[in-house]
Amino acid sequence: MTRPIQNITDLTLQQLTLRMAEIKEPAWRAKQIHQWLFSHRVHTFEEMTTLSKALRERLAETFTLTPPEVAQHNEAQEGACPGPTEKLLLRLPDGAMTETVLIPATNRITACLSTQTGCALQCKFCATGTLGAGRNLTPGEMVGQVNALNDMLAASGREQKVTNIVFMGMGEPLLNTPNVLDAVETLSTRGYDSAISQRKITISTVGVIPEIAKLATSGMKTKLAVSLHSAFQEKREALMPLAARNYPLNELQPVLAHYAKKTGEPVTLVYMLLEGVNDTMDDARQLIRFASGFFCKINLIDYNSIVNINFTTVSSETRDRFRDRLLEAGLQVTLRKSYGTSIHAACGQLAAKGMEHSHKS
Ligand code: SF4
């Protein structure tokens, strides 16, 4: 049976090594090819000049090599951010669109990666949710986002590379777990120019319980962030109906506690403050009850206004009062006032616009 032609960037080093063994090439050859793909970020097989012409031709017959194409590049200077937040709208080989975001900070450059081209979960505050279900991105399409951002940095003369990853863009990562984990493996493979430690990679989820349980025993050293947004089941259902109903809080909490115990790492609970929705002292007390039973930290974020979605950012007084109540209860809290704060919610805006254009044209 013939195999479908695969994009070579979808293969982890281990998978490529097996494929090379099938054609009697040594393991170091796979490493050499991966270096071309992920250190030198080549776009064609011909550029792999340390390989024989015959092998390059063989690779071109066996695999495709189709990096995502940059369809749009947006920049915004936000808050005290040392450089602009930059968002790329990327066109994939089948014409589907996805987004990736570069968030600079003083001591790191974070890439926010998408894992799907839309999202079936349709949370009420999210631009990607308005697109509805999309397809899963392949591992190569996720790593391709990092390559595109590193290409963009290099093209503008900046010497830095992406240092941290958050899977927090379009889509729910844990509805595409195998591909996300393969992408993590490639991104964290040692020896590449762009290699990133798994400890600097965060997987963000709405709380897909069975997948969190699997992650706890996967041996991955990645960090876990869970979008909570309310510790009241009913309110959470109003904000994120499908996610909250499928993964209810009373089942989610023990799984998070198990994850934290098993990995020895805190779970980050992401809580987006929305005026008049989840910002009262009653909400804070309920969050304290939810978070007190296990090793976690709270990341309070501002809502990033999205056209056509009716939520309002809380005032700084409300936000500080809410944070102080959590701190009094002994919780660890970080407050993100600006840059890249509500990327998860804001992600999908460009792709949504891109879709509108393609529907109109
Ligand atoms: S917030 Fe995340 S899970 Fe919810 S619709 Fe948006 S992308 Fe999907």
Residues whose N, C-alpha, C, O or C-beta is under 5 A from the ligand:
A	BS01	SF4	C119 L121 Q122 C123 C126 T128 G129 G169 M170 G171 E172 V206 H344
